[in-house]
């Protein structure tokens, strides 16, 4: 999209007002297009994270993330209510801490010992490689999952 060029030195009176309005409208339209594209990208990432969540996390944490999945009754420690992560952290969603928990670099009581598969390792195995492309794929899956968890905070 090209910008509107207005030579203010050659405008007088009403023409100057019209020129300024044209410039303002052009800026607003460009801003709206940029915002719409960003929202579409955010929606796509969150939707990808929701898919990862439903496929890998809902069985324990529940479809809505409240900690009431069908496997919860079989666990010695109840799964967390993932919609309350920010609330339990003074209203702040700790994005990178959640990322590290999912990828296995930070332990969680309910996930047992290190022998239990952690999602970072599981996603890495599914990617079938440790090359940069595979690592990027794993990171993308975890990032989309964390964005989804951030999205469902109450």
C-alpha positions, 0 to 999 in steps of 0.5 A, spaced: 500 500 500 502 506 497 502 512 502 499 519 500 503 524 498 501 531 500 505 538 499 502 542 504 506 548 501 501 549 495 495 548 499 491 553 502 484 554 507 479 548 505 484 544 501 489 544 507 484 541 511 482 536 506 489 534 505 490 533 512 484 529 513 486 524 507 493 523 510 489 522 517 485 517 513 491 513 510 494 513 516 488 510 520 487 505 514 494 502 514 494 502 522 487 498 521 490 493 516 496 492 520 492 490 527 487 486 523 493 482 520 496 481 527 490 479 530 489 474 525 496 471 526 495 471 534 488 467 533 492 462 528 498 461 534 492 460 539 488 455 535 495 451 534 496 451 541 489 449 543 490 443 538 496 441 542 493 442 549 487 438 547 491 432 544 497 432 550 494 436 556 487 435 556 487 428 558 490 430 565 488 438 566 481 437 562 478 440 556 477 447 559 484 447 563 481 446 570 485 440 572 479 435 571 481 431 566 479 423 565 486 421 568 486 426 574 483 421 579 488 416 577 494 421 579 497 422 586 497 429 585 491 433 582 493 436 576 493 444 576 488 449 574 491 452 568 486 457 567 489 460 574 496 460 573 496 468 572 492 469 578 496 464 583 502 469 580 500 476 583 496 477 576 502 475 572 502 470 567 510 467 567 510 466 560 518 463 560 517 459 566 511 456 563 515 454 557 520 451 561 515 447 565 512 444 559 519 443 555 522 439 561 527 444 564 523 446 570 520 440 574 513 440 577 510 436 583 505 433 579 509 430 573 513 426 577 520 424 577 525 426 571 524 418 568 517 421 566 516 423 559 516 431 559 513 434 553 519 437 550 523 430 549 516 427 547 515 433 541 523 432 540 522 424 539 516 426 534 520 431 530 525 425 529 531 429 529 536 434 533 537 438 527 536 446 527 529 445 523 527 439 528 529 444 534 525 449 531 519 445 530 519 443 537 520 450 540 514 452 535 509 447 538 511 449 545 510 456 544 503 455 541 501 451 547 504 457 552 500 462 548 494 458 548 495 457 556 496 465 556 490 466 552 485 462 557 487 465 564 481 468 568 
